[in-house]
Amino acid sequence: MKQPLAQADAEQLAVTLKALADPARLRLLSIVASSENSEACVCDLIDPIGLSQPTVSHHLKVLTEAGFLTRSKRGTWAYYRLVPGTLQQVSALLISE
């Protein structure tokens, strides 16, 4: 039997879910996840989202701080990669078996 979430776990999960609770961020995760090697350049994320580069960068920063993406700099561009297993971890905390 699975135990209910502890207070500290619930607080951390709320921060994590808040990072996901934005349509642009969900789309960004989806685009990165479906890109080759689950990685995409910020330059390739601006047009599909339809937001300005600073706004897209802000959303990517939130997702990175929440642990969903990693960031690497190559020349003048930043590349974002999906952290394997993070979405499954969130799902596992919510699903009671």
MMTF fields as JSON, N, C-alpha, C and O atoms, coordinates in Angstrom:
{
  "mmtfVersion": "1.0.0",
  "mmtfProducer": "UNKNOWN",
  "numBonds": 387,
  "numAtoms": 388,
  "numGroups": 97,
  "numChains": 1,
  "numModels": 1,
  "chainsPerModel": [1],
  "groupsPerChain": [97],
  "chainIdList": ["A"],
  "bondAtomList": [4, 2, 8, 6, 12, 10, 16, 14, 20, 18, 24, 22, 28, 26, 32, 30, 36, 34, 40, 38, 44, 42, 48, 46, 52, 50, 56, 54, 60, 58, 64, 62, 68, 66, 72, 70, 76, 74, 80, 78, 84, 82, 88, 86, 92, 90, 96, 94, 100, 98, 104, 102, 108, 106, 112, 110, 116, 114, 120, 118, 124, 122, 128, 126, 132, 130, 136, 134, 140, 138, 144, 142, 148, 146, 152, 150, 156, 154, 160, 158, 164, 162, 168, 166, 172, 170, 176, 174, 180, 178, 184, 182, 188, 186, 192, 190, 196, 194, 200, 198, 204, 202, 208, 206, 212, 210, 216, 214, 220, 218, 224, 222, 228, 226, 232, 230, 236, 234, 240, 238, 244, 242, 248, 246, 252, 250, 256, 254, 260, 258, 264, 262, 268, 266, 272, 270, 276, 274, 280, 278, 284, 282, 288, 286, 292, 290, 296, 294, 300, 298, 304, 302, 308, 306, 312, 310, 316, 314, 320, 318, 324, 322, 328, 326, 332, 330, 336, 334, 340, 338, 344, 342, 348, 346, 352, 350, 356, 354, 360, 358, 364, 362, 368, 366, 372, 370, 376, 374, 380, 378, 384, 382],
  "bondOrderList": [1, 1, 1, 1, 1, 1, 1, 1, 1, 1, 1, 1, 1, 1, 1, 1, 1, 1, 1, 1, 1, 1, 1, 1, 1, 1, 1, 1, 1, 1, 1, 1, 1, 1, 1, 1, 1, 1, 1, 1, 1, 1, 1, 1, 1, 1, 1, 1, 1, 1, 1, 1, 1, 1, 1, 1, 1, 1, 1, 1, 1, 1, 1, 1, 1, 1, 1, 1, 1, 1, 1, 1, 1, 1, 1, 1, 1, 1, 1, 1, 1, 1, 1, 1, 1, 1, 1, 1, 1, 1, 1, 1, 1, 1, 1, 1],
  "groupList": [{"groupName": "MET", "atomNameList": ["N", "CA", "C", "O"], "elementList": ["N", "C", "C", "O"], "formalChargeList": [0, 0, 0, 0], "bondAtomList": [1, 0, 2, 1, 3, 2], "bondOrderList": [1, 1, 2], "singleLetterCode": "M", "chemCompType": "L-PEPTIDE LINKING"}, {"groupName": "LYS", "atomNameList": ["N", "CA", "C", "O"], "elementList": ["N", "C", "C", "O"], "formalChargeList": [0, 0, 0, 0], "bondAtomList": [1, 0, 2, 1, 3, 2], "bondOrderList": [1, 1, 2], "singleLetterCode": "K", "chemCompType": "L-PEPTIDE LINKING"}, {"groupName": "GLN", "atomNameList": ["N", "CA", "C", "O"], "elementList": ["N", "C", "C", "O"], "formalChargeList": [0, 0, 0, 0], "bondAtomList": [1, 0, 2, 1, 3, 2], "bondOrderList": [1, 1, 2], "singleLetterCode": "Q", "chemCompType": "L-PEPTIDE LINKING"}, {"groupName": "PRO", "atomNameList": ["N", "CA", "C", "O"], "elementList": ["N", "C", "C", "O"], "formalChargeList": [0, 0, 0, 0], "bondAtomList": [1, 0, 2, 1, 3, 2], "bondOrderList": [1, 1, 2], "singleLetterCode": "P", "chemCompType": "L-PEPTIDE LINKING"}, {"groupName": "LEU", "atomNameList": ["N", "CA", "C", "O"], "elementList": ["N", "C", "C", "O"], "formalChargeList": [0, 0, 0, 0], "bondAtomList": [1, 0, 2, 1, 3, 2], "bondOrderList": [1, 1, 2], "singleLetterCode": "L", "chemCompType": "L-PEPTIDE LINKING"}, {"groupName": "ALA", "atomNameList": ["N", "CA", "C", "O"], "elementList": ["N", "C", "C", "O"], "formalChargeList": [0, 0, 0, 0], "bondAtomList": [1, 0, 2, 1, 3, 2], "bondOrderList": [1, 1, 2], "singleLetterCode": "A", "chemCompType": "L-PEPTIDE LINKING"}, {"groupName": "ASP", "atomNameList": ["N", "CA", "C", "O"], "elementList": ["N", "C", "C", "O"], "formalChargeList": [0, 0, 0, 0], "bondAtomList": [1, 0, 2, 1, 3, 2], "bondOrderList": [1, 1, 2], "singleLetterCode": "D", "chemCompType": "L-PEPTIDE LINKING"}, {"groupName": "GLU", "atomNameList": ["N", "CA", "C", "O"], "elementList": ["N", "C", "C", "O"], "formalChargeList": [0, 0, 0, 0], "bondAtomList": [1, 0, 2, 1, 3, 2], "bondOrderList": [1, 1, 2], "singleLetterCode": "E", "chemCompType": "L-PEPTIDE LINKING"}, {"groupName": "VAL", "atomNameList": ["N", "CA", "C", "O"], "elementList": ["N", "C", "C", "O"], "formalChargeList": [0, 0, 0, 0], "bondAtomList": [1, 0, 2, 1, 3, 2], "bondOrderList": [1, 1, 2], "singleLetterCode": "V", "chemCompType": "L-PEPTIDE LINKING"}, {"groupName": "THR", "atomNameList": ["N", "CA", "C", "O"], "elementList": ["N", "C", "C", "O"], "formalChargeList": [0, 0, 0, 0], "bondAtomList": [1, 0, 2, 1, 3, 2], "bondOrderList": [1, 1, 2], "singleLetterCode": "T", "chemCompType": "L-PEPTIDE LINKING"}, {"groupName": "ARG", "atomNameList": ["N", "CA", "C", "O"], "elementList": ["N", "C", "C", "O"], "formalChargeList": [0, 0, 0, 0], "bondAtomList": [1, 0, 2, 1, 3, 2], "bondOrderList": [1, 1, 2], "singleLetterCode": "R", "chemCompType": "L-PEPTIDE LINKING"}, {"groupName": "SER", "atomNameList": ["N", "CA", "C", "O"], "elementList": ["N", "C", "C", "O"], "formalChargeList": [0, 0, 0, 0], "bondAtomList": [1, 0, 2, 1, 3, 2], "bondOrderList": [1, 1, 2], "singleLetterCode": "S", "chemCompType": "L-PEPTIDE LINKING"}, {"groupName": "ILE", "atomNameList": ["N", "CA", "C", "O"], "elementList": ["N", "C", "C", "O"], "formalChargeList": [0, 0, 0, 0], "bondAtomList": [1, 0, 2, 1, 3, 2], "bondOrderList": [1, 1, 2], "singleLetterCode": "I", "chemCompType": "L-PEPTIDE LINKING"}, {"groupName": "ASN", "atomNameList": ["N", "CA", "C", "O"], "elementList": ["N", "C", "C", "O"], "formalChargeList": [0, 0, 0, 0], "bondAtomList": [1, 0, 2, 1, 3, 2], "bondOrderList": [1, 1, 2], "singleLetterCode": "N", "chemCompType": "L-PEPTIDE LINKING"}, {"groupName": "CYS", "atomNameList": ["N", "CA", "C", "O"], "elementList": ["N", "C", "C", "O"], "formalChargeList": [0, 0, 0, 0], "bondAtomList": [1, 0, 2, 1, 3, 2], "bondOrderList": [1, 1, 2], "singleLetterCode": "C", "chemCompType": "L-PEPTIDE LINKING"}, {"groupName": "GLY", "atomNameList": ["N", "CA", "C", "O"], "elementList": ["N", "C", "C", "O"], "formalChargeList": [0, 0, 0, 0], "bondAtomList": [1, 0, 2, 1, 3, 2], "bondOrderList": [1, 1, 2], "singleLetterCode": "G", "chemCompType": "PEPTIDE LINKING"}, {"groupName": "HIS", "atomNameList": ["N", "CA", "C", "O"], "elementList": ["N", "C", "C", "O"], "formalChargeList": [0, 0, 0, 0], "bondAtomList": [1, 0, 2, 1, 3, 2], "bondOrderList": [1, 1, 2], "singleLetterCode": "H", "chemCompType": "L-PEPTIDE LINKING"}, {"groupName": "PHE", "atomNameList": ["N", "CA", "C", "O"], "elementList": ["N", "C", "C", "O"], "formalChargeList": [0, 0, 0, 0], "bondAtomList": [1, 0, 2, 1, 3, 2], "bondOrderList": [1, 1, 2], "singleLetterCode": "F", "chemCompType": "L-PEPTIDE LINKING"}, {"groupName": "TRP", "atomNameList": ["N", "CA", "C", "O"], "elementList": ["N", "C", "C", "O"], "formalChargeList": [0, 0, 0, 0], "bondAtomList": [1, 0, 2, 1, 3, 2], "bondOrderList": [1, 1, 2], "singleLetterCode": "W", "chemCompType": "L-PEPTIDE LINKING"}, {"groupName": "TYR", "atomNameList": ["N", "CA", "C", "O"], "elementList": ["N", "C", "C", "O"], "formalChargeList": [0, 0, 0, 0], "bondAtomList": [1, 0, 2, 1, 3, 2], "bondOrderList": [1, 1, 2], "singleLetterCode": "Y", "chemCompType": "L-PEPTIDE LINKING"}],
  "groupTypeList": [0, 1, 2, 3, 4, 5, 2, 5, 6, 5, 7, 2, 4, 5, 8, 9, 4, 1, 5, 4, 5, 6, 3, 5, 10, 4, 10, 4, 4, 11, 12, 8, 5, 11, 11, 7, 13, 11, 7, 5, 14, 8, 14, 6, 4, 12, 6, 3, 12, 15, 4, 11, 2, 3, 9, 8, 11, 16, 16, 4, 1, 8, 4, 9, 7, 5, 15, 17, 4, 9, 10, 11, 1, 10, 15, 9, 18, 5, 19, 19, 10, 4, 8, 3, 15, 9, 4, 2, 2, 8, 11, 5, 4, 4, 12, 11, 7],
  "groupIdList": [1, 2, 3, 4, 5, 6, 7, 8, 9, 10, 11, 12, 13, 14, 15, 16, 17, 18, 19, 20, 21, 22, 23, 24, 25, 26, 27, 28, 29, 30, 31, 32, 33, 34, 35, 36, 37, 38, 39, 40, 41, 42, 43, 44, 45, 46, 47, 48, 49, 50, 51, 52, 53, 54, 55, 56, 57, 58, 59, 60, 61, 62, 63, 64, 65, 66, 67, 68, 69, 70, 71, 72, 73, 74, 75, 76, 77, 78, 79, 80, 81, 82, 83, 84, 85, 86, 87, 88, 89, 90, 91, 92, 93, 94, 95, 96, 97],
  "secStructList": [7, 7, 7, 7, 7, 7, 2, 2, 2, 2, 2, 2, 2, 2, 2, 2, 2, 2, 2, 2, 7, 1, 2, 2, 2, 2, 2, 2, 2, 2, 2, 2, 2, 2, 1, 4, 4, 4, 3, 3, 3, 4, 4, 4, 6, 2, 2, 2, 2, 6, 1, 7, 2, 2, 2, 2, 2, 2, 2, 2, 2, 2, 2, 2, 2, 6, 6, 1, 3, 3, 3, 3, 3, 3, 6, 6, 3, 3, 3, 3, 3, 3, 7, 6, 6, 2, 2, 2, 2, 2, 2, 2, 2, 2, 7, 7, 7],
  "xCoordList": [0.844, 0.0, 0.886, 1.837, 0.564, 1.344, 0.938, -0.236, 1.944, 1.711, 1.355, 1.785, 0.567, 0.269, 1.553, 2.536, 1.516, 2.662, 2.933, 2.011, 4.193, 4.603, 4.487, 4.459, 4.421, 4.275, 5.39, 5.118, 6.629, 7.763, 7.686, 7.984, 7.286, 7.145, 6.02, 6.146, 4.929, 3.808, 4.205, 3.817, 4.971, 5.423, 6.34, 6.22, 7.262, 8.164, 7.401, 7.674, 6.452, 5.648, 4.831, 4.666, 4.321, 3.561, 4.433, 3.969, 5.683, 6.612, 6.844, 6.865, 7.017, 7.251, 6.04, 6.181, 4.853, 3.637, 3.369, 2.833, 3.736, 3.566, 4.414, 3.996, 5.601, 6.46, 5.803, 6.015, 5.014, 4.339, 3.004, 2.463, 2.478, 1.119, 1.061, 0.502, 1.639, 1.608, 1.61, 2.464, 0.682, 0.615, 1.911, 2.307, 2.566, 3.814, 4.895, 5.654, 4.968, 5.986, 5.703, 6.625, 4.437, 4.099, 4.453, 4.957, 4.195, 4.559, 6.069, 6.567, 6.801, 8.262, 8.798, 9.663, 8.288, 8.711, 8.407, 9.228, 7.231, 6.819, 7.725, 8.117, 8.053, 8.917, 10.315, 10.887, 10.858, 12.192, 12.167, 13.06, 11.15, 11.06, 10.952, 11.469, 10.293, 10.109, 11.235, 11.245, 12.173, 13.313, 14.344, 14.351, 15.212, 16.27, 17.112, 17.553, 17.329, 18.084, 17.454, 18.136, 16.17, 15.45, 16.195, 16.322, 16.688, 17.456, 17.079, 16.86, 17.005, 16.673, 17.368, 17.585, 17.71, 18.296, 17.171, 16.077, 17.45, 16.45, 16.03, 14.888, 16.945, 16.625, 15.536, 14.839, 15.388, 14.368, 13.056, 12.084, 13.021, 11.83, 10.988, 9.833, 11.539, 10.853, 9.65, 8.54, 9.854, 8.749, 7.592, 6.438, 7.855, 6.715, 5.854, 4.655, 6.461, 5.721, 5.004, 3.957, 5.573, 4.95, 5.122, 4.315, 6.17, 6.472, 7.847, 8.615, 8.149, 9.448, 10.568, 10.328, 11.779, 12.928, 13.112, 13.353, 13.01, 13.152, 12.086, 12.375, 10.858, 9.783, 10.032, 9.852, 10.442, 10.765, 11.923, 11.895, 12.935, 14.079, 13.648, 14.148, 12.73, 12.218, 11.532, 11.782, 10.673, 9.978, 10.978, 10.817, 11.991, 13.016, 13.798, 14.167, 14.045, 14.741, 13.898, 14.432, 12.595, 11.704, 11.74, 11.831, 11.668, 11.692, 13.037, 13.099, 14.109, 15.442, 15.569, 16.062, 15.131, 15.194, 14.331, 14.644, 13.254, 12.373, 12.928, 12.379, 14.006, 14.652, 14.182, 14.547, 13.38, 12.887, 13.858, 13.879, 14.661, 15.598, 16.988, 17.147, 18.004, 19.355, 19.718, 19.145, 20.662, 21.053, 22.545, 23.34, 22.917, 24.331, 24.486, 23.622, 25.571, 25.825, 26.789, 27.821, 26.444, 27.292, 27.361, 26.402, 28.483, 28.598, 27.664, 27.711, 26.814, 25.892, 24.537, 23.695, 24.321, 23.011, 23.033, 24.047, 21.895, 21.708, 20.903, 19.955, 21.299, 20.599, 19.996, 20.622, 18.778, 18.058, 17.793, 17.401, 18.015, 17.817, 16.877, 16.992, 15.956, 15.034, 15.807, 16.613, 15.57, 16.193, 15.412, 14.218, 16.08, 15.368, 14.7, 15.294, 13.457, 12.749, 12.028, 11.282, 12.222, 11.596, 10.074, 9.395, 9.537, 8.076, 7.495, 6.405, 8.214, 7.761, 7.784, 6.919, 8.769, 8.841, 7.639, 7.054, 7.281, 6.105, 4.857, 4.03, 4.73, 3.576, 3.519, 2.445, 4.646, 4.684, 4.252, 3.634, 4.559, 4.139, 2.634, 2.039, 2.022, 0.585, -0.271, -1.422, 0.29, -0.482, -0.362, 0.736, -1.475, -1.515, -1.813, -2.78, -0.988, -1.204, -1.541, -1.753],
  "yCoordList": [-1.185, 0.0, 1.244, 1.348, 2.152, 3.377, 4.358, 4.487, 5.043, 6.023, 7.386, 7.713, 8.178, 9.525, 10.376, 10.057, 11.436, 12.337, 12.987, 13.412, 13.056, 13.814, 15.298, 15.672, 16.14, 17.584, 18.14, 18.888, 17.786, 18.306, 17.844, 18.612, 16.59, 16.074, 16.791, 17.088, 17.067, 17.771, 19.192, 19.68, 19.85, 21.207, 21.214, 22.079, 20.245, 20.166, 19.832, 20.4, 18.917, 18.552, 19.745, 19.925, 20.556, 21.745, 22.709, 23.288, 22.888, 23.746, 23.166, 23.895, 21.851, 21.177, 21.319, 21.64, 21.076, 21.179, 22.615, 22.845, 23.573, 24.972, 25.291, 26.059, 24.699, 24.906, 24.345, 24.862, 23.297, 22.684, 23.341, 23.129, 24.119, 24.659, 25.892, 26.921, 25.776, 26.864, 26.236, 25.397, 26.62, 25.998, 26.137, 25.202, 27.287, 27.474, 26.522, 25.97, 26.328, 25.425, 23.982, 23.223, 23.602, 22.243, 22.023, 20.961, 23.016, 22.913, 22.841, 22.057, 23.658, 23.623, 22.247, 21.706, 21.682, 20.326, 19.327, 18.465, 19.445, 18.536, 18.657, 17.651, 19.88, 20.096, 19.546, 18.866, 19.838, 19.322, 17.799, 17.154, 17.217, 15.754, 15.087, 13.986, 15.735, 15.126, 15.469, 14.981, 16.302, 16.657, 15.529, 14.681, 15.542, 14.539, 14.572, 15.636, 13.404, 13.251, 13.995, 14.283, 14.304, 15.056, 16.336, 16.689, 17.027, 18.255, 19.258, 18.886, 20.544, 21.582, 22.883, 23.201, 23.626, 24.958, 25.943, 25.831, 26.905, 27.932, 28.615, 29.056, 28.7, 29.338, 28.587, 29.176, 27.293, 26.485, 26.437, 25.838, 27.054, 26.988, 28.259, 28.252, 29.327, 30.619, 30.633, 30.954, 30.292, 30.342, 29.402, 29.824, 28.135, 27.245, 27.699, 27.424, 28.386, 28.834, 30.153, 30.432, 30.964, 32.231, 33.313, 34.239, 33.201, 34.208, 34.797, 34.245, 35.906, 36.54, 35.68, 34.837, 35.904, 35.14, 35.312, 34.312, 36.534, 36.645, 35.863, 35.292, 35.838, 35.099, 33.598, 32.886, 33.119, 31.695, 31.34, 30.302, 32.192, 31.94, 31.885, 31.06, 32.755, 32.725, 31.393, 30.782, 30.946, 29.674, 28.514, 27.602, 28.547, 27.496, 27.518, 26.468, 28.71, 28.836, 28.206, 27.49, 28.468, 27.889, 26.36, 25.682, 25.822, 24.365, 23.774, 22.66, 24.512, 24.048, 24.048, 23.081, 25.118, 25.203, 24.146, 23.696, 23.746, 22.705, 21.299, 20.318, 21.199, 19.912, 19.139, 17.975, 19.76, 19.063, 19.125, 18.228, 20.183, 20.376, 20.67, 21.159, 20.359, 20.828, 21.788, 21.734, 22.654, 23.687, 23.606, 23.455, 23.707, 23.805, 24.918, 25.113, 25.63, 26.761, 26.312, 25.704, 26.617, 26.324, 27.574, 27.923, 28.236, 29.509, 30.524, 30.76, 31.124, 32.137, 31.555, 32.267, 30.27, 29.668, 28.718, 28.088, 28.634, 27.672, 26.491, 26.666, 25.299, 24.076, 23.461, 23.429, 22.977, 22.394, 20.93, 20.542, 20.125, 18.681, 18.23, 18.673, 17.35, 16.778, 15.888, 15.061, 16.049, 15.193, 13.884, 13.881, 12.769, 11.487, 11.151, 11.296, 10.7, 10.2, 11.223, 10.84, 12.517, 13.498, 13.493, 13.598, 13.375, 13.347, 12.071, 12.091, 10.972, 9.717, 9.799, 9.229, 10.504, 10.657, 11.442, 11.086, 12.51, 13.29, 12.43, 12.446, 11.684, 10.798, 9.753, 9.473, 9.188, 8.136, 8.691, 7.972, 9.922, 10.523, 10.711, 10.679, 10.909, 11.18, 9.929, 9.922, 8.872, 7.654, 6.723, 6.351, 6.373, 5.445, 4.062, 3.859, 3.112, 1.723, 0.821, -0.376],
  "zCoordList": [0.0, 0.0, 0.0, 0.774, -0.855, -0.989, 0.105, 0.451, 0.637, 1.703, 1.102, -0.004, 1.837, 1.357, 1.341, 2.01, 0.581, 0.51, 1.858, 2.553, 2.212, 3.393, 3.065, 1.892, 4.084, 3.881, 2.999, 2.06, 3.288, 2.508, 1.054, 0.14, 0.842, -0.523, -1.263, -2.451, -0.57, -1.184, -1.57, -2.631, -0.719, -1.029, -2.244, -3.112, -2.307, -3.457, -4.734, -5.791, -4.635, -5.803, -6.292, -7.499, -5.377, -5.767, -6.565, -7.547, -6.161, -6.909, -8.301, -9.293, -8.363, -9.636, -10.561, -11.741, -10.01, -10.825, -11.262, -12.346, -10.429, -10.803, -12.04, -12.906, -12.113, -13.29, -14.548, -15.645, -14.393, -15.537, -15.866, -16.952, -14.963, -15.097, -15.987, -15.609, -17.158, -18.124, -19.515, -19.804, -20.376, -21.706, -22.514, -23.21, -22.426, -23.18, -22.674, -23.47, -21.371, -20.808, -21.187, -21.486, -21.177, -21.598, -23.059, -23.423, -23.894, -25.315, -25.486, -26.293, -24.727, -24.814, -24.442, -25.132, -23.355, -22.966, -24.064, -24.378, -24.643, -25.706, -26.926, -27.518, -27.295, -28.459, -28.199, -29.051, -27.029, -26.703, -26.668, -27.216, -26.028, -25.914, -27.284, -27.475, -28.232, -29.547, -30.529, -31.659, -30.099, -30.952, -30.937, -30.045, -31.948, -32.032, -30.758, -30.323, -30.17, -28.919, -27.738, -26.754, -27.83, -26.783, -26.418, -25.246, -27.46, -27.264, -28.349, -29.502, -27.966, -28.937, -28.58, -27.411, -29.625, -29.472, -29.188, -29.742, -28.319, -28.051, -29.353, -29.487, -30.299, -31.584, -32.35, -33.176, -32.078, -32.744, -31.967, -32.429, -30.81, -29.958, -30.013, -29.585, -30.522, -30.494, -31.439, -31.014, -32.703, -33.68, -33.346, -33.423, -32.977, -32.692, -31.512, -31.472, -30.566, -29.389, -29.667, -29.083, -30.562, -30.912, -29.866, -29.784, -29.066, -28.044, -28.329, -29.117, -27.696, -27.903, -27.311, -26.445, -27.787, -27.291, -25.784, -25.107, -25.21, -23.755, -22.981, -21.929, -23.499, -22.82, -22.896, -21.908, -24.058, -24.202, -23.277, -22.616, -23.229, -22.347, -20.881, -20.116, -20.493, -19.117, -18.818, -17.779, -19.723, -19.521, -19.453, -18.642, -20.291, -20.271, -18.957, -18.431, -18.436, -17.145, -16.03, -15.182, -16.025, -15.008, -15.096, -14.072, -16.304, -16.491, -16.094, -15.574, -16.334, -15.941, -14.418, -13.837, -13.776, -12.314, -11.646, -10.544, -12.297, -11.754, -12.008, -11.506, -12.779, -12.999, -14.215, -14.382, -15.068, -16.261, -17.433, -18.276, -17.485, -18.585, -18.044, -16.925, -18.869, -18.605, -19.724, -20.812, -19.455, -20.424, -20.681, -19.754, -21.953, -22.312, -23.335, -24.191, -23.242, -24.136, -25.223, -24.94, -26.465, -27.616, -28.47, -29.157, -28.424, -29.133, -28.51, -27.303, -29.327, -28.81, -28.409, -27.86, -28.679, -28.422, -27.238, -26.935, -26.581, -25.498, -26.043, -26.809, -25.634, -26.01, -24.756, -23.697, -24.895, -23.766, -24.04, -25.14, -23.012, -23.124, -22.008, -20.865, -22.356, -21.382, -20.414, -20.841, -19.128, -18.12, -18.091, -17.795, -18.397, -18.444, -17.107, -16.038, -17.202, -16.027, -15.176, -14.274, -15.426, -14.533, -14.629, -13.608, -15.82, -15.949, -15.347, -14.775, -15.475, -14.878, -13.345, -12.68, -12.79, -11.338, -10.811, -9.789, -11.518, -11.109, -11.172, -10.26, -12.249, -12.424, -11.31, -10.778, -10.964, -9.923, -8.56, -7.774, -8.278, -7.004, -6.945, -5.868, -8.101, -8.136, -8.233, -7.798, -8.804, -9.036, -7.832, -7.418, -7.304, -6.177, -6.695, -7.431, -6.316, -6.767, -5.613, -5.807]
}
